[in-house]
Amino acid sequence: MAWLSLVVAGLFEILWAFTMKQSEGFTRPWPSIITLVAMLVSFGLLSWSMRVLPLGTAYTIWTGIGAVGAFLVGIAVLGEAATPLRILAAVLIVSGLVLMKLSSTD
Protein backbone atom coordinates (compact mmCIF):
# COMPACT_ATOMS: atom_id res chain seq x y z
CA MET A 1 0.00 0.00 0.00
CA ALA A 2 2.92 2.37 0.67
CA TRP A 3 4.14 1.96 -2.90
CA LEU A 4 0.70 2.71 -4.32
CA SER A 5 0.46 5.76 -2.10
CA LEU A 6 3.87 6.90 -3.31
CA VAL A 7 2.95 6.54 -6.98
CA VAL A 8 -0.29 8.49 -6.46
CA ALA A 9 1.71 11.16 -4.59
CA GLY A 10 3.98 11.39 -7.63
CA LEU A 11 0.98 11.78 -9.93
CA PHE A 12 -0.31 14.63 -7.77
CA GLU A 13 3.15 16.19 -7.99
CA ILE A 14 2.80 16.21 -11.77
CA LEU A 15 -0.63 17.82 -11.40
CA TRP A 16 0.57 20.57 -9.11
CA ALA A 17 3.58 21.33 -11.30
CA PHE A 18 1.32 21.67 -14.35
CA THR A 19 -1.34 23.75 -12.61
CA MET A 20 1.35 25.94 -11.05
CA LYS A 21 2.50 26.78 -14.57
CA GLN A 22 -1.12 27.45 -15.53
CA SER A 23 -1.60 29.72 -12.50
CA GLU A 24 0.74 32.31 -14.06
CA GLY A 25 2.52 33.09 -10.80
CA PHE A 26 -0.59 32.40 -8.69
CA THR A 27 -2.48 35.20 -10.42
CA ARG A 28 -5.24 32.91 -11.75
CA PRO A 29 -7.53 31.64 -8.97
CA TRP A 30 -8.60 28.15 -10.12
CA PRO A 31 -5.20 26.88 -11.21
CA SER A 32 -3.78 28.34 -7.99
CA ILE A 33 -6.35 26.54 -5.84
CA ILE A 34 -5.81 23.25 -7.69
CA THR A 35 -2.05 23.67 -7.24
CA LEU A 36 -2.33 24.13 -3.49
CA VAL A 37 -4.77 21.23 -3.03
CA ALA A 38 -2.66 18.93 -5.20
CA MET A 39 0.43 19.91 -3.19
CA LEU A 40 -1.29 19.04 0.07
CA VAL A 41 -2.45 15.69 -1.27
CA SER A 42 0.96 14.92 -2.75
CA PHE A 43 2.87 15.81 0.41
CA GLY A 44 0.35 13.96 2.57
CA LEU A 45 0.63 10.76 0.56
CA LEU A 46 4.43 11.06 0.44
CA SER A 47 4.49 11.48 4.20
CA TRP A 48 2.21 8.48 4.69
CA SER A 49 4.36 6.28 2.45
CA MET A 50 7.48 7.31 4.37
CA ARG A 51 6.06 5.62 7.45
CA VAL A 52 7.01 2.34 5.75
CA LEU A 53 9.49 3.15 2.99
CA PRO A 54 13.02 4.46 3.56
CA LEU A 55 13.42 8.22 3.17
CA GLY A 56 15.90 8.02 0.30
CA THR A 57 13.80 5.55 -1.66
CA ALA A 58 10.48 7.34 -1.15
CA TYR A 59 11.79 10.81 -1.88
CA THR A 60 13.76 9.70 -4.95
CA ILE A 61 10.79 7.87 -6.45
CA TRP A 62 8.43 10.77 -5.69
CA THR A 63 10.65 13.41 -7.24
CA GLY A 64 11.47 11.15 -10.19
CA ILE A 65 7.82 10.55 -11.00
CA GLY A 66 7.20 14.28 -10.75
CA ALA A 67 10.22 15.23 -12.86
CA VAL A 68 9.60 12.77 -15.68
CA GLY A 69 5.85 13.34 -15.57
CA ALA A 70 6.24 17.10 -15.75
CA PHE A 71 8.71 16.64 -18.60
CA LEU A 72 6.18 14.53 -20.52
CA VAL A 73 3.29 16.92 -19.81
CA GLY A 74 5.48 19.80 -20.95
CA ILE A 75 6.08 18.07 -24.26
CA ALA A 76 2.57 16.66 -24.80
CA VAL A 77 0.47 19.56 -23.52
CA LEU A 78 2.64 22.66 -23.55
CA GLY A 79 4.59 21.99 -26.73
CA GLU A 80 8.01 22.04 -25.09
CA ALA A 81 11.02 20.70 -26.99
CA ALA A 82 11.74 16.96 -27.03
CA THR A 83 15.43 17.15 -27.85
CA PRO A 84 17.61 14.04 -27.77
CA LEU A 85 19.50 15.26 -24.69
CA ARG A 86 16.28 15.99 -22.77
CA ILE A 87 14.94 12.55 -23.68
CA LEU A 88 18.22 10.94 -22.59
CA ALA A 89 18.00 12.79 -19.28
CA ALA A 90 14.45 11.48 -18.73
CA VAL A 91 15.56 7.93 -19.59
CA LEU A 92 18.38 8.20 -17.07
CA ILE A 93 15.94 9.38 -14.40
CA VAL A 94 13.61 6.45 -15.11
CA SER A 95 16.60 4.08 -15.01
CA GLY A 96 17.49 5.44 -11.59
CA LEU A 97 13.93 4.97 -10.39
CA VAL A 98 13.92 1.35 -11.53
CA LEU A 99 17.24 0.70 -9.79
CA MET A 100 15.98 2.38 -6.62
CA LYS A 101 12.87 0.19 -6.61
CA LEU A 102 14.90 -2.97 -7.28
CA SER A 103 17.29 -2.13 -4.46
CA SER A 104 14.49 -1.55 -1.94
CA THR A 105 13.65 -4.33 0.49
CA ASP A 106 10.14 -2.97 1.17
C-alpha positions in Angstrom: 0.0 0.0 0.0 2.9 2.4 0.7 4.1 2.0 -2.9 0.7 2.7 -4.3 0.5 5.8 -2.1 3.9 6.9 -3.3 2.9 6.5 -7.0 -0.3 8.5 -6.5 1.7 11.2 -4.6 4.0 11.4 -7.6 1.0 11.8 -9.9 -0.3 14.6 -7.8 3.1 16.2 -8.0 2.8 16.2 -11.8 -0.6 17.8 -11.4 0.6 20.6 -9.1 3.6 21.3 -11.3 1.3 21.7 -14.4 -1.3 23.8 -12.6 1.3 25.9 -11.0 2.5 26.8 -14.6 -1.1 27.5 -15.5 -1.6 29.7 -12.5 0.7 32.3 -14.1 2.5 33.1 -10.8 -0.6 32.4 -8.7 -2.5 35.2 -10.4 -5.2 32.9 -11.8 -7.5 31.6 -9.0 -8.6 28.2 -10.1 -5.2 26.9 -11.2 -3.8 28.3 -8.0 -6.3 26.5 -5.8 -5.8 23.3 -7.7 -2.1 23.7 -7.2 -2.3 24.1 -3.5 -4.8 21.2 -3.0 -2.7 18.9 -5.2 0.4 19.9 -3.2 -1.3 19.0 0.1 -2.5 15.7 -1.3 1.0 14.9 -2.8 2.9 15.8 0.4 0.4 14.0 2.6 0.6 10.8 0.6 4.4 11.1 0.4 4.5 11.5 4.2 2.2 8.5 4.7 4.4 6.3 2.4 7.5 7.3 4.4 6.1 5.6 7.5 7.0 2.3 5.8 9.5 3.1 3.0 13.0 4.5 3.6 13.4 8.2 3.2 15.9 8.0 0.3 13.8 5.6 -1.7 10.5 7.3 -1.1 11.8 10.8 -1.9 13.8 9.7 -4.9 10.8 7.9 -6.5 8.4 10.8 -5.7 10.7 13.4 -7.2 11.5 11.2 -10.2 7.8 10.6 -11.0 7.2 14.3 -10.8 10.2 15.2 -12.9 9.6 12.8 -15.7 5.8 13.3 -15.6 6.2 17.1 -15.7 8.7 16.6 -18.6 6.2 14.5 -20.5 3.3 16.9 -19.8 5.5 19.8 -21.0 6.1 18.1 -24.3 2.6 16.7 -24.8 0.5 19.6 -23.5 2.6 22.7 -23.6 4.6 22.0 -26.7 8.0 22.0 -25.1 11.0 20.7 -27.0 11.7 17.0 -27.0 15.4 17.2 -27.9 17.6 14.0 -27.8 19.5 15.3 -24.7 16.3 16.0 -22.8 14.9 12.6 -23.7 18.2 10.9 -22.6 18.0 12.8 -19.3 14.5 11.5 -18.7 15.6 7.9 -19.6 18.4 8.2 -17.1 15.9 9.4 -14.4 13.6 6.5 -15.1 16.6 4.1 -15.0 17.5 5.4 -11.6 13.9 5.0 -10.4 13.9 1.3 -11.5 17.2 0.7 -9.8 16.0 2.4 -6.6 12.9 0.2 -6.6 14.9 -3.0 -7.3 17.3 -2.1 -4.5 14.5 -1.6 -1.9 13.7 -4.3 0.5 10.1 -3.0 1.2 
